[in-house]
Amino acid sequence: MSEHANLLRRHRAVMPSWMALNYQDPIEIVGGKGNRVTDAEGKGYLDFFTGILTNMLGYDVPEVREAVERQLATGVVHTSTAYLLRGQVELAEKIARLSGIPDAKVFFTNSGTEANETALLLAAYARRSDQVLAMRQSYHGRSFGAVGVTGNRAWTNLSYSPLNAHFLHGADRHLPQFAGMTDEQYVDACVQDLRHVLATATGGDVAALIAEPIQGVGGFTMAPDGLFAAYKSVLDEFGILFVSDEVQTGWGRTGQGFWGIDNHGVTPDMMTFAKGLGNGFAVGGVVARGDLMDGLHAIGLSTFGGNPISMAAANATLDYVLDHDLQANAAKQGATIIGGLASAAGRFPVVKEVRGKGLMFAVELADPATGEPSPPLAAALMEAARERGLLVGKGGLYGNVVRMAPPMTLTEAEAAEGLGILIASLEAVNEQATS
């Protein structure tokens, strides 16, 4: 048995069966530099999925590595939040300023799941209600509360939850009742449905609406720009809070705004964040109105949240994003790739839709004969791209979407290379499916 096969056997013996591995022959990544990685067999790949949107600047970035090494050299890896943490304060100041939220305060966690749990706690406490609105096809984490507001059965293990959740339309224009609607008509239909849900399915005060501006696990499905502003105008009538889950859409990735919610022209009461901020180091958090953040009466902390190592990495990462205007780069390179995919899509009956914003884009696959969602075609596209040296991800309500989020440092040459691989991979998959 080869060492690779032995590692896979050991993985399956001790890791949960529900913790899926990509590819029929899973790979072990052992090296990375720039926007490329190398597997244990020595094969190199251009990375268009970045550890699930997490290695935002790519690999072995000197500014991040040196910041972490400087902190390690002090001998202090952890102190807990019971002591002043300079890096935590500095990062919170930056995020509060960038958030646009009035009198903002920040609480750091280790992940997006923890961040969303914190936001839900703040909202439920402030409103004295367990009722929460969420979006169909959404995903907010794997914990008990976060699963309760996840609108995707593939990621939901329990029918019960500490929260009483009601799910809204907004990213499901494929449904027949919305066929042929303009953006304006669809937004109006969604708003009327929100009012109907509030009138029929809820009792008393609702705590909050939590929503992803672009749904990550949902396959980068998204509401038309302006929907959440229209929703918030209704929420404000009832005092319902709005939480924007920016775990995947933050830091300029969409190219059109520093936060995904900026595309809707509205400022939320809270935003949650994680993933890309640490460029691979574990960091998450909530930025919220100060009155909401300060409202809890019980003592709270996050043992590892705000720790010196993660804060060093996150401060360096955020500074790099701002200093190099990576939001503009995301807009430029994303337009090249999305435009190229959209132009080529008409040649491929297996492609149902190309969608995205900035460096956050997806290809939805469907059976060319029936038009039905096709997870096998999505899997085949992933394999075809890997064979050609490109790593991508998968998602979608039906598991039929290949989704991609390259490092925001992607160059023009890398964008062209990745686009070429994707089109060649689509040609191969389409030929096999239609022959």
C-alpha positions as CSV (number, residue, x, y, z in Angstrom):
1,M,0.0,0.0,0.0
2,S,1.3,3.4,-0.9
3,E,1.9,6.1,1.7
4,H,-1.0,8.1,0.1
5,A,-3.4,5.2,0.2
6,N,-2.4,4.5,3.8
7,L,-3.1,8.0,4.9
8,L,-6.5,7.9,3.3
9,R,-7.2,4.6,5.1
10,R,-6.1,6.1,8.4
11,H,-8.3,9.2,7.8
12,R,-11.4,7.0,7.2
13,A,-10.7,5.0,10.4
14,V,-10.6,8.0,12.7
15,M,-12.4,10.9,11.1
16,P,-16.2,11.2,10.8
17,S,-17.8,9.7,7.7
18,W,-19.8,13.0,7.2
19,M,-16.6,15.0,6.9
20,A,-16.3,14.7,3.1
21,L,-13.1,14.8,1.0
22,N,-12.9,16.4,-2.4
23,Y,-12.2,14.2,-5.4
24,Q,-12.4,10.5,-6.1
25,D,-8.8,10.3,-5.2
26,P,-8.4,12.9,-2.4
27,I,-5.2,14.9,-2.3
28,E,-2.9,16.0,0.4
29,I,-1.6,19.6,0.0
30,V,2.0,19.8,1.3
31,G,3.3,23.1,-0.1
32,G,2.0,26.5,-1.2
33,K,3.5,29.7,-2.7
34,G,1.6,32.6,-4.1
35,N,-1.7,31.4,-5.5
36,R,-0.5,27.8,-6.2
37,V,-0.2,24.7,-4.1
38,T,1.6,21.4,-4.5
39,D,0.2,17.9,-3.5
40,A,2.1,15.0,-1.9
41,E,2.7,13.5,-5.3
42,G,4.5,16.7,-6.5
43,K,1.7,18.0,-8.8
44,G,1.1,21.7,-8.8
45,Y,-2.3,23.5,-8.9
46,L,-3.6,27.0,-9.3
47,D,-6.0,27.3,-6.3
48,F,-9.4,28.7,-7.1
49,F,-11.0,27.7,-3.8
50,T,-8.4,28.8,-1.2
51,G,-9.3,26.5,1.6
52,I,-13.0,27.4,1.3
53,L,-12.5,31.1,0.7
54,T,-9.9,31.4,3.6
55,N,-6.4,31.9,2.1
56,M,-7.5,35.3,0.8
57,L,-4.0,36.5,0.0
58,G,-2.7,33.1,-1.2
59,Y,0.1,31.2,0.4
60,D,3.4,32.1,2.2
61,V,2.7,35.8,2.1
62,P,5.7,37.5,3.6
63,E,3.8,40.3,5.4
64,V,1.6,37.8,7.2
65,R,4.3,35.3,7.9
66,E,6.6,37.9,9.3
67,A,3.9,39.4,11.5
68,V,3.2,36.0,13.0
69,E,6.9,35.3,13.4
70,R,7.4,38.6,15.3
71,Q,4.6,37.6,17.7
72,L,6.0,34.1,18.2
73,A,9.4,35.6,19.0
74,T,8.0,37.3,22.0
75,G,7.2,33.9,23.5
76,V,3.5,34.9,24.0
77,V,1.1,32.8,21.9
78,H,-1.9,33.1,24.3
79,T,-2.9,35.2,27.3
80,S,-6.7,35.2,27.1
81,T,-9.0,38.2,27.0
82,A,-8.5,38.7,30.7
83,Y,-5.5,40.8,29.8
84,L,-5.2,43.7,27.4
85,L,-4.4,42.5,23.9
86,R,-2.9,45.3,21.7
87,G,-3.4,43.4,18.4
88,Q,-7.1,42.8,19.3
89,V,-7.7,46.4,20.1
90,E,-6.0,47.6,16.9
91,L,-7.9,45.1,14.7
92,A,-11.2,46.0,16.3
93,E,-10.6,49.7,15.7
94,K,-10.0,49.0,12.0
95,I,-13.1,46.8,11.6
96,A,-15.4,49.1,13.5
97,R,-14.3,52.0,11.3
98,L,-14.7,50.0,8.1
99,S,-18.1,48.6,9.1
100,G,-20.1,51.8,8.8
101,I,-22.1,50.7,11.8
102,P,-22.7,53.5,14.3
103,D,-20.8,53.3,17.6
104,A,-19.6,49.8,16.6
105,K,-17.9,47.3,18.9
106,V,-16.3,44.0,18.0
107,F,-16.1,40.6,19.6
108,F,-13.6,38.0,18.3
109,T,-14.2,34.3,18.0
110,N,-12.4,31.4,16.2
111,S,-14.8,30.7,13.4
112,G,-17.8,31.9,11.4
113,T,-20.0,29.4,13.2
114,E,-19.1,31.0,16.6
115,A,-19.5,34.4,15.1
116,N,-23.1,33.6,14.0
117,E,-23.9,32.1,17.3
118,T,-22.8,35.3,19.0
119,A,-24.9,37.5,16.7
120,L,-27.9,35.3,17.3
121,L,-27.4,35.5,21.0
122,L,-27.1,39.3,20.9
123,A,-30.3,39.6,18.8
124,A,-32.3,37.1,20.9
125,Y,-31.3,38.8,24.1
126,A,-32.0,42.3,22.8
127,R,-35.4,41.4,21.5
128,R,-36.3,38.9,24.2
129,S,-37.4,36.5,21.4
130,D,-36.3,33.2,20.0
131,Q,-37.9,33.9,16.6
132,V,-35.4,34.4,13.8
133,L,-35.9,35.0,10.1
134,A,-33.4,33.4,7.7
135,M,-33.2,32.8,3.9
136,R,-34.0,29.6,2.0
137,Q,-30.9,27.8,0.8
138,S,-28.8,29.5,3.5
139,Y,-25.9,28.2,5.5
140,H,-24.6,29.7,8.7
141,G,-22.5,27.0,10.4
142,R,-22.6,23.5,11.9
143,S,-23.5,24.3,15.6
144,F,-26.9,23.8,17.2
145,G,-28.2,27.4,16.8
146,A,-26.5,28.0,13.4
147,V,-28.0,24.8,12.0
148,G,-31.4,26.1,13.1
149,V,-31.2,29.0,10.7
150,T,-29.7,27.0,7.8
151,G,-32.1,26.6,5.0
152,N,-30.5,23.6,3.3
153,R,-31.5,20.1,4.2
154,A,-28.2,18.6,3.2
155,W,-26.5,20.5,6.1
156,T,-29.3,20.2,8.7
157,N,-29.2,17.2,11.0
158,L,-32.1,18.1,13.4
159,S,-35.7,19.2,13.1
160,Y,-35.5,21.0,16.4
161,S,-33.5,24.0,17.4
162,P,-33.1,26.6,20.2
163,L,-34.5,29.1,17.7
164,N,-37.9,29.4,16.1
165,A,-36.9,30.0,12.5
166,H,-38.9,31.1,9.5
167,F,-37.4,31.1,6.0
168,L,-37.8,33.8,3.4
169,H,-37.5,33.9,-0.4
170,G,-34.7,36.0,-2.0
171,A,-32.2,33.7,-3.7
172,D,-34.6,31.2,-5.3
173,R,-35.6,32.7,-8.6
174,H,-35.4,29.3,-10.2
175,L,-38.8,28.4,-8.7
176,P,-41.7,28.5,-11.2
177,Q,-43.7,31.1,-9.3
178,F,-41.0,33.6,-10.0
179,A,-40.4,32.7,-13.6
180,G,-40.1,35.7,-16.0
181,M,-40.1,38.3,-13.2
182,T,-38.0,41.4,-13.4
183,D,-35.7,42.2,-10.5
184,E,-38.2,44.8,-9.3
185,Q,-41.1,42.4,-9.5
186,Y,-39.2,39.7,-7.7
187,V,-38.2,42.0,-4.9
188,D,-41.8,43.2,-4.5
189,A,-43.0,39.5,-4.4
190,C,-40.4,38.7,-1.7
191,V,-41.3,41.8,0.4
192,Q,-45.0,40.9,0.2
193,D,-44.1,37.4,1.3
194,L,-42.1,38.8,4.3
195,R,-45.1,40.8,5.4
196,H,-47.2,37.7,5.1
197,V,-44.8,35.6,7.1
198,L,-44.7,38.2,9.9
199,A,-48.5,38.3,9.9
200,T,-49.1,34.5,9.8
201,A,-46.1,32.5,11.1
202,T,-44.7,34.6,13.9
203,G,-46.0,35.6,17.2
204,G,-44.8,38.6,19.2
205,D,-41.4,40.2,18.6
206,V,-39.1,38.7,16.0
207,A,-35.4,39.0,17.0
208,A,-33.6,39.3,13.7
209,L,-33.1,38.4,10.0
210,I,-29.8,36.8,9.4
211,A,-28.7,36.6,5.7
212,E,-25.7,36.0,3.5
213,P,-25.5,38.7,0.8
214,I,-24.2,35.9,-1.5
215,Q,-25.0,32.4,-0.3
216,G,-21.8,30.4,0.1
217,V,-22.7,26.8,0.5
218,G,-25.9,27.6,-1.5
219,G,-23.7,27.8,-4.6
220,F,-23.2,31.6,-4.7
221,T,-26.9,32.2,-5.3
222,M,-27.8,35.7,-4.5
223,A,-30.7,38.1,-4.1
224,P,-31.0,41.0,-6.6
225,D,-29.2,44.1,-5.4
226,G,-31.6,46.1,-3.2
227,L,-33.6,43.3,-1.8
228,F,-32.2,43.6,1.7
229,A,-32.7,47.3,1.7
230,A,-36.4,46.6,0.9
231,Y,-36.5,43.9,3.6
232,K,-34.9,46.2,6.1
233,S,-37.5,48.9,5.5
234,V,-40.1,46.3,6.7
235,L,-38.0,45.0,9.5
236,D,-37.5,48.6,10.9
237,E,-41.3,48.9,11.2
238,F,-41.2,46.1,13.7
239,G,-37.9,46.8,15.4
240,I,-36.4,43.6,14.0
241,L,-32.6,43.5,13.8
242,F,-30.7,42.7,10.6
243,V,-27.5,40.6,10.7
244,S,-25.4,40.3,7.6
245,D,-23.3,37.1,7.5
246,E,-20.1,38.3,5.8
247,V,-18.1,35.2,6.5
248,Q,-17.6,34.6,2.8
249,T,-18.5,38.0,1.2
250,G,-16.4,40.4,3.4
251,W,-13.1,42.2,2.8
252,G,-13.8,43.4,-0.8
253,R,-14.2,40.0,-2.4
254,T,-17.3,40.9,-4.4
255,G,-15.4,43.8,-6.0
256,Q,-18.4,46.1,-5.7
257,G,-18.2,46.9,-2.0
258,F,-16.0,46.2,1.0
259,W,-18.8,44.2,2.5
260,G,-21.2,42.1,0.5
261,I,-24.2,43.9,1.9
262,D,-22.9,47.2,0.4
263,N,-24.4,46.0,-2.9
264,H,-27.8,46.5,-1.3
265,G,-27.3,50.0,-0.1
266,V,-28.1,49.3,3.5
267,T,-26.2,49.2,6.8
268,P,-27.0,46.2,9.0
269,D,-27.2,46.2,12.8
270,M,-24.5,43.5,13.0
271,M,-22.1,41.8,10.7
272,T,-20.3,38.5,11.2
273,F,-17.0,37.7,9.7
274,A,-14.3,34.9,9.6
275,K,-12.5,32.9,6.9
276,G,-10.3,35.3,4.8
277,L,-9.4,37.7,7.6
278,G,-6.7,35.6,9.0
279,N,-5.4,34.2,5.7
280,G,-5.5,30.7,7.1
281,F,-5.2,31.5,10.8
282,A,-8.4,30.9,12.8
283,V,-10.3,34.1,13.4
284,G,-13.9,35.2,13.4
285,G,-16.1,37.7,15.0
286,V,-19.0,40.1,15.2
287,V,-19.1,43.8,14.6
288,A,-22.3,45.3,16.0
289,R,-23.9,48.5,17.3
290,G,-22.4,49.2,20.7
291,D,-25.8,49.1,22.5
292,L,-26.4,45.6,21.2
293,M,-22.9,44.4,22.0
294,D,-23.0,45.8,25.5
295,G,-26.5,44.7,26.2
296,L,-25.7,41.2,27.6
297,H,-25.8,41.1,31.4
298,A,-23.8,37.9,31.9
299,I,-20.0,37.7,31.7
300,G,-18.7,36.4,28.5
301,L,-15.4,35.6,26.8
302,S,-13.8,33.5,24.0
303,T,-10.8,31.7,25.3
304,F,-8.9,31.7,22.0
305,G,-10.8,34.6,20.3
306,G,-8.5,37.6,19.9
307,N,-5.4,35.6,20.6
308,P,-2.1,37.3,19.8
309,I,-1.1,35.0,16.9
310,S,-4.4,35.3,15.1
311,M,-4.5,39.0,15.6
312,A,-1.0,39.4,14.2
313,A,-2.1,37.5,11.1
314,A,-5.4,39.3,10.7
315,N,-4.0,42.8,11.2
316,A,-1.3,42.0,8.5
317,T,-3.9,40.5,6.2
318,L,-6.4,43.4,6.5
319,D,-3.6,45.9,6.1
320,Y,-2.5,44.1,2.9
321,V,-6.0,44.1,1.5
322,L,-6.3,47.9,2.0
323,D,-2.8,48.9,1.0
324,H,-3.0,46.9,-2.3
325,D,-6.6,47.8,-3.0
326,L,-7.5,44.2,-3.5
327,Q,-11.2,45.1,-3.8
328,A,-10.4,46.7,-7.1
329,N,-8.3,43.7,-8.2
330,A,-11.2,41.4,-7.3
331,A,-13.6,43.5,-9.5
332,K,-11.1,43.5,-12.4
333,Q,-10.1,39.8,-12.4
334,G,-13.6,38.6,-11.6
335,A,-15.0,40.5,-14.6
336,T,-12.5,38.8,-16.8
337,I,-13.4,35.3,-15.6
338,I,-17.1,35.7,-15.2
339,G,-17.4,37.4,-18.6
340,G,-15.3,34.7,-20.2
341,L,-17.4,31.9,-18.7
342,A,-20.6,33.6,-19.6
343,S,-19.5,34.1,-23.2
344,A,-18.5,30.4,-23.5
345,A,-21.6,29.0,-21.6
346,G,-23.8,29.1,-24.7
347,R,-21.7,26.4,-26.3
348,F,-22.3,24.0,-23.4
349,P,-25.7,22.5,-22.9
350,V,-24.6,21.2,-19.5
351,V,-24.2,24.8,-18.2
352,K,-27.5,26.1,-16.7
353,E,-26.1,29.4,-15.3
354,V,-22.9,31.3,-14.7
355,R,-23.1,33.8,-11.8
356,G,-21.0,35.7,-9.4
357,K,-19.5,39.0,-8.3
358,G,-15.8,39.8,-8.2
359,L,-13.7,36.9,-7.2
360,M,-16.7,34.8,-6.1
361,F,-18.3,33.0,-9.0
362,A,-20.0,29.7,-9.9
363,V,-21.1,27.5,-12.7
364,E,-24.4,25.6,-12.3
365,L,-24.6,22.2,-14.1
366,A,-27.7,20.5,-15.4
367,D,-28.6,17.4,-17.3
368,P,-28.6,18.5,-21.0
369,A,-31.6,16.3,-21.8
370,T,-33.9,17.1,-18.9
371,G,-32.6,20.4,-17.5
372,E,-32.6,18.9,-14.0
373,P,-29.8,19.7,-11.5
374,S,-26.9,17.2,-12.0
375,P,-24.5,16.6,-9.1
376,P,-22.5,14.0,-11.2
377,L,-21.7,16.7,-13.8
378,A,-20.5,19.1,-11.1
379,A,-18.3,16.3,-9.7
380,A,-17.1,15.6,-13.2
381,L,-16.2,19.2,-13.7
382,M,-14.2,19.3,-10.5
383,E,-12.3,16.2,-11.6
384,A,-11.6,17.6,-15.1
385,A,-10.3,20.9,-13.6
386,R,-8.1,19.1,-11.2
387,E,-6.6,16.9,-13.9
388,R,-5.7,20.2,-15.7
389,G,-4.2,21.8,-12.6
390,L,-7.0,23.8,-11.1
391,L,-8.6,23.3,-7.7
392,V,-12.3,24.4,-7.4
393,G,-15.2,23.8,-4.9
394,K,-18.7,22.5,-5.0
395,G,-22.0,23.6,-3.5
396,G,-25.6,24.5,-4.3
397,L,-28.9,23.3,-2.8
398,Y,-28.8,20.3,-5.1
399,G,-25.0,19.8,-5.1
400,N,-24.8,20.7,-8.8
401,V,-22.8,23.9,-8.6
402,V,-19.0,24.3,-9.0
403,R,-18.1,27.4,-7.0
404,M,-14.8,29.3,-7.0
405,A,-13.2,32.1,-5.0
406,P,-9.5,32.6,-6.0
407,P,-7.1,34.5,-3.8
408,M,-7.8,38.3,-4.1
409,T,-4.2,38.7,-5.2
410,L,-4.9,36.8,-8.5
411,T,-3.0,38.2,-11.4
412,E,-4.2,38.9,-14.9
413,A,-2.1,35.9,-16.2
414,E,-3.5,33.6,-13.5
415,A,-7.1,34.8,-14.3
416,A,-6.6,33.9,-17.9
417,E,-5.0,30.6,-17.0
418,G,-7.8,29.6,-14.7
419,L,-10.4,30.7,-17.3
420,G,-8.7,28.6,-20.0
421,I,-8.7,25.5,-17.7
422,L,-12.3,26.0,-16.8
423,I,-13.4,26.3,-20.4
424,A,-11.3,23.2,-21.5
425,S,-12.8,21.3,-18.6
426,L,-16.3,22.3,-19.5
427,E,-15.6,21.2,-23.1
428,A,-14.6,17.8,-21.9
429,V,-17.5,17.3,-19.5
430,N,-20.0,18.6,-22.1
431,E,-18.7,16.3,-24.8
432,Q,-19.0,13.3,-22.5
433,A,-22.5,14.2,-21.4
434,T,-23.8,14.9,-24.8
435,S,-22.1,12.1,-26.8
